[in-house]
Amino acid sequence: MRYVLVLNCGSSSIKYRLVEAGSGDAAAGGIVERVTDHGAGMRQVIDELEAAGPELRQVVAVGHRVVHGGDAYAEPVVIDDAVERTIEELSPMAPLHNPVNLIGIRAARAAFPDVPHVAVFDTAFHQTMPPEAYTYAIPREWTEGGVRRYGFHGTSHAYVSRRAAQFLGRPYTELNTIVLHLGNGASASAVEGGRCVDTSMGLTPLEGLVMGTRSGDVDPALAAFLSRTRGLSVADIDHALNHESGLRALAGHNDLREIWPLVDAGDTAAALAMQVYTRRIRKYIGAYHAVLGRLDALVFTAGVGENDPRTRAMALSGLEPLGIRPDPSANTAPSHEARVISTPDSPVTVLVIPTDEEREIATQTLAVTGLT
């Protein structure tokens, strides 16, 4: 058998999965934590894979998750020195992610010098957005400097929207879908015939839905206001909006498994947090329904989207006029498989589909290298 090694390098961890090239099934996987030297971390990955079996000798390609591809990459790309330089040049767009993604790439290229390495970008799937969707109404010199909406979670949105078409037995190029990727980070996308035409995250992952610790949409004047009235620095505000906001700010927790018991106990702050959180989701569903004109499927995915029926029910409440008719019993039925949670007569099919970003990265890696 042939395998693709998929790597997701963070600042202090390396997540990996060995994916069988034919079936897409995982042969092995894990995470190396507390990484201070990514070269040493890659050696630990190799040691763990060798301990799992002989598959390492049959790795035909390595796929890397890279967060920001800017305008440079609308597709996955085989990594060479020039691609590395471009990823480095894009680091100001994703200062917490691209630099460590690049460290992982360099360590992996040294560890696996004889196979192709492929960068799969979180932003790539959203590069099909039209200019009216990605352009901010800001001074032209800013937009010419690359300030625009890019979107993130692209591998998840790509996998789930394609999987929805397969599940429904519909041509991907004919299906209009809203994907709700709801985890600690959260984003929505409008996918028209297999092409993303809008997404909730923007220049950075801060824009859009309320998230675990991120605010999502706020008044752009907030930073200037806080600077004037509280003397906060740009760094202070940026940290607070990304790490101290969202559900954590509203309810004191960013894990819904801790928030729902507070709601049940009568905690008014927790109840308000869930109202704010799900109202924002409904707002984006309505907006993207209008953008698409015709909506065929609405899909929940990621940790919250796949596993929290209460959040799904609250987010869908009142959307019957849009043709979205959830089935309460189907929504609450325990399952980890792809499934329909709308009524049989619902004009819009509501689905829960587990995401698999590693499998998508492996698929794209094989496609771009011609190894399929």
N, C-alpha and C positions, 0 to 999 in steps of 0.2 A: 504493500500500500504506500501511497504518497501522502505527505502531510504538509500543511501550512502552519507555521508557528506565528500566532498572533500576539503582539506585545502592546501593552498599554502602560507606558512609563509615566509615573508621577514623580513628585519631588522627593518622596521617601519610600516609594513602593514600585514594584514591577508586577503587574498582573499579566498572566500568560495563559494561553490555551493552544493546545495542539489539535488541529482540525483535520479530519480525513478529507482529502481532496475530492473524492467522488461523492460521498454521502453528505458531507458537511457536519458529520457527527464529531463530538469532542472525544479524543482519545486520552487526553490528560489535560490538567490545568491546575492553576493555583495562584498564589500571590507571595511574593517575597517582600517583607516589610522591613521598616527601619533601615532603609538603604541609604548609606552615606557615600558609597562608591559604586556607581552604576556598572562599572566593569566587573567588580566583585559580585554585584547583584546578578549580572548575566551569567557568571560562572555558577552561581547558586541555582539559577534556573536550569542550566544545562545538567548540573548534578541531580536535580530533582527529576528531570525528564529521563535521564539515563537510569535512575533508580526505578522508574515506572516501566521501563521496557526498552526495546531496541529501536523504537520509532524515530529517535533523534537522527539516526543515520539516513533516514528517508525523507527528511525535510527538503522540500523543493523550492520553497520561498518563505520569506518572512514579511508579514504585514504589520505595519505600524499605525496606530491611531495618532494622528496629529490634529490638534484642536483648530488652528487657524491657517487657512490657505489663502486668505485675502482674495484679491482679484486674479491672482496668478494661476490658481488651480480650480477648475470646475470638474475635474476628474481625478481619480487616483493616478499616481505617477511613480515610475520606477526611480528609485533614489540613486543619484550620483552626487558628486561633489557640488555641482551647480545647484541641485535641489536643496542640499543641505544649507548652502549659503542663502537661498531664498527663504527657507524656513527660519533661519536666524534673523534675516532682515525683517520678517514679519513678527518678531517677538514683541515689539511694543504693542501690537494688537492683542496679544494674549501673554502678558508677562509672567503669569503664574504657570503657564502650560507649555508654550512652544519651546522655551529653553530646556526644560527637562525632557520633553519629547525628543529633542535633538540629542541630548546626552544619551538617551536610550538607544537612539538610532545608531550613533557612533559606536557605542559599546557592542551592539548587536552585529553591526557590519564587521567589526573586528573578530567577533566570536564565530560568525557564519560568513566568511569571505567569499565562498564559492557559489552562493545562491543569490537570486535577485531579492532585493528589499524594496517594498512598496509603501509609500505614504498614502494613507486614506484619511481625508480631511473631514472634520466635523462640519465644515462650512460648505463643502462641495455640492451636496444635494440641493442646497438653496440657491445656487448660482443661476438657476433657471428663472428666478424671479424677474419680472419685468421692471424697467427703470422706475415706474410709478410706485412700485412696491418697496424698492430698496433705497430710494433717494430721500434724504432728509431735506427739509426746506431751510437750509442754512447757507451762509456765504459760499460762493462758488469756489473760492480758493481752498476752503476746507474739504469740499467734496473732491476737488482735484487732488487733494492729498490723501485720498483713500477713506475719508469719513463717510460711511454709508451703512446700511443694514446688511449684515451677513447671515445671521442665524447660526444655530448650533444644534447638537444632537442629530446631525444629518444622517449618520449611519443608521440610527434607530428609526428615524422617519422614513428613510428609504426602504429598510427591511420590512417595517410594519405595513406600509402602504402597499408594497408589492405582495406581501403575505395575505393582506385582506382580499386583494383581487383573486389570488389563488384559492383562498378559502371559499369565496363566493362563486367561483367558477366563471368569473367575468374577465374580459380582456383588460389588462392593466391600463392600456392606452384609452380606454373608454370609461373608466371609473373615476368619479369625483369623490374625494375622501378628505375628511378632517381627522388628523392624528393628534391625540393628546398624550404627550409623553410626560407623565406625572411621577416625579420622584422627588428627592431633596432639591434637585434642579428640575425645572418644569418648562415645557415649551409646547406650543401648538403650531400646526402647519396646515395649510390648504393645498391639497395636491390635485391638480386637474389633469386627468389623463396621463398620470405618471410623472408629471412635472410639477415641482413646487412653485406655486405662484404667490405665496405669502407665508411668513412665519413670524412668531411673536418675539423671539430674541433679535437683537439688533447688532450694533457695532460690537457690543460685548454681550455676555450671557445675562446681564442685569435686567434688560428690558423685558416687558411682557407680563407673564403670569406671576402671581404671588408664589413664592417658593419657600423652602425650609428656612433659609437664612437671608434670602435676597428679597428686596422690596418689590421687584417688578416695576411696572409703570408708576412714575411719580412726576410731579411738575418739574420741568427742567430748571426752573428758577430756584428750586429747593436749595441747591448748593450755595448759590449766592446769598440767599436769605439766611442760611445757617452761618455762613461766614460773617455776615454783617451783624447779626444779632447775638451769636454765641461765640464768635471768634474761632470757629472750627477751621482747620486747614483742609485743603482738598484731600489729602491723604486720610485724615480723620473721617471725612464724609464718605469717601470711597469705601473705606473699611467697614463703616457702620452699615451702609446700604447693601454690601455684599455678605457680611458676616454676622450682623447683629439685627437684621430686619426680618421681614417676612413673618412666618408663623412663630419664630422664636421671639420676635418683638411683641407680637400680639398675644400669644398664649404662654410664653415662657418656655416653650419646647418647640423643636422643629421636627419631631417624630410624631406622626398622627396616632401611633399606638399609645402614646402618652397623653395626647390631647383629647381623644374621644372619651376616656374615663373621666376627665375633668368636665367635659360637656355634660355627661350623664350625672355627675355629682352637683350640677347646677352652677358651675363656674361661668360667670357671664363673659369674662374676657376670652375664655376658650371658645364659648359659643359664638361670640363676635368674630373670632379668628376664622372659624369655619365658614361663617357667612361671607366674610370678605374673600376668602380663598375660593369658594365655589362660585360666588357671583362673578369674579374675574374670569373664571373658566367659561361660564355661560355667556358673558359678554363677547369673548373671542369666538365661541361657537356661532353666535348670531352674526358677528362681523364676517366670519369666513364663509358662512352660508350665503351671505349677500355677495361676497367676492366671487364665489363659485357659480352662483346662479342656480345650479342644480346640485343637490347633495345626495349621493348614493349611500355612503357609509360614514359612520362616526366611530373612531377606534380609540379605546383606552389602552395604554401600555405603560411599562416601567413599574417600579415598586409600588407606588400608590395606585396607579391606574389599573394594575393587574390584580391587586390584593385587597382593595378597600371598597367594598360594596356600598358602604354608607356615603363615602365621598362621591362615588359615581352617581348614586341616587340623588344626592343633594345638588350636584352639578347639573343634572338633567331635569330637575324639577321645573315645571312650567314651560317646557319647550315643545309641548304637543302641537301648538300652532305652526311650528316649523317642520312638522312631520316626524318628530322624534318621540316615539312612544316606548319607553322602557317597560320591561316585564319584571315586576318586583321579584317573582319567584326565580326567574332565570338569573337575575342580577345577584341574588344572595346564594345561589347554589354553589357549593364549594367545588372548585376545579382549578387546575393549573394548565389547562389546555385552551387553545383558541376556541371561542364560543360566541354565540349570538345571545344578547341580553335584551333584545327588543321584542315586541309582540309580533306575531306573524303578519299582522296587517299594517305594521309600521312602514310608511313610505321610505323612511331612512333606516337602514339596518345598523343597529348599534352592536359593536363587537368588543370583546376583550381579546387581545392578541399578545402573548408574551414576546417581548423584544429579544433579539439575539444579535447584539452589535458585533461580537467576535465572529460569528458565522458570516455576517455581512462583510466584514473586513476581509475574511478569507475568500469569500466569493469574488470580491472586487480585485483582490490580489491575484487570483488565478486568471481572471479575465484580462487584466492589463498585461500580464506576463505571457499570455497565450498558452498557459499550462492546463487549461480546462480540457 
